[in-house]
Amino acid sequence: MNGTRLQKLLEFYNNEPNDPFLKYALATEYLSAGDSDSALKYFEDLKENHQEYVGTYYHLGKLYEKLDRKEDAISTYQKGMQIARAARDNHAYAELQTVYNSAMGLDYEDD
């Protein structure tokens, strides 16, 4: 983990603790460093307090899958698809649908 980058993000976060982008940046920084517990804390905060932040759902769902929390992953992908559709974010919707289908065992191979 880049300690300097994390330190800067934490400084920004301390100044603006309700900024969803900073929470997302911290979550992804912790995730890339292998600190799943800290990443989960920030992603779940986003899901609870900033439901409209579409980027949360893909990464949180994948983290739930990594933590062997498949049902949480599936419900997170479903909620993310609803949020993406409401935001008319077709790209995010398609990505979420792909990982949802995979988690549900619906990813089909072409013959």
HELIX and SHEET records of a PDB file:
HELIX    1   1 GLY A    3  ASN A   15  1                                  13    
HELIX    2   2 PRO A   20  SER A   32  1                                  13    
HELIX    3   3 SER A   36  ASN A   49  1                                  14    
HELIX    4   4 GLY A   55  LYS A   66  1                                  12    
HELIX    5   5 LYS A   70  ALA A   86  1                                  17    
HELIX    6   6 ASN A   90  ALA A  103  1                                  14    
END                                                                             
